[in-house]
Amino acid sequence: MKDFGPFEPGSKFLDGMGYVQSDYAPAYSVNSGKLYLSHGSDPTLYIYDFSAKEAKLDTAIHLAIPDFYEVEGIPRSEFSPGSVTINGGTAAIRNILVLNGKILVHYYPGIDPKIIEEARSLWSAGKEEEGNAIYSKASAETEPGIMLFDEKSLSYLGTLDFLAGTNTGGFMADEDFLYFQRVPAEDVEEDFLRIYKMNLVEK
């Protein structure tokens, strides 16, 4: 996991506090001379004029995501040199794709920090099953989504939910279609993947 792009002035990650790698893991896409970039738990879409010589910031869009639990930094003195930590329950912008004149921003709103802390307390007390149950329930109730913006005007077009029965961890796209992985059957061992091929249509 590597840094990509600078933290712009005003970024929460320049507040002097410490953050783990998954807090600011970047999501980005390049299309038609533009670089679209977000830093993990910072719900902002940065758009740069992009070339082989430079990346110059053009626009920053704050993403108004309901119940997006932005991470809070902790004192840097609490970190161990060389340590790496990845928190899967952290709110994050996970992927950015450009398709048919639309910018797709895949987000995960994150699990309520209070619930995560409760689960950690149970794990520390040796109550692993109880902690896992609380964490699993919260994870199942945390629904990711896909925000859509017009590529030219940057106007917000709406939000898509993941289809029922698809893997909400992410998806892929080419110039015309979106590809979602179907969740494997729970009671049958499978050595293959099922993929839904879809396109966006206006209602």
Secondary structure, DSSP 8 states (H G I E B T S, - for coil): ----S---TT-GGGSS-B--GGGS-EEEEEETTEEEEEETTS-EEEEEEE-SS-EEEEEEEE---TT------B-GGGS-TT-----TTS-EEEEEEEETTEEEEEEE----HHHHHHHHHHHHTT-HHHHHHHHHHHHHH---EEEEEETTT--EEEEEE--TTB-TT--EE-SS-EEEEB---SSS--SS--EEEE-----
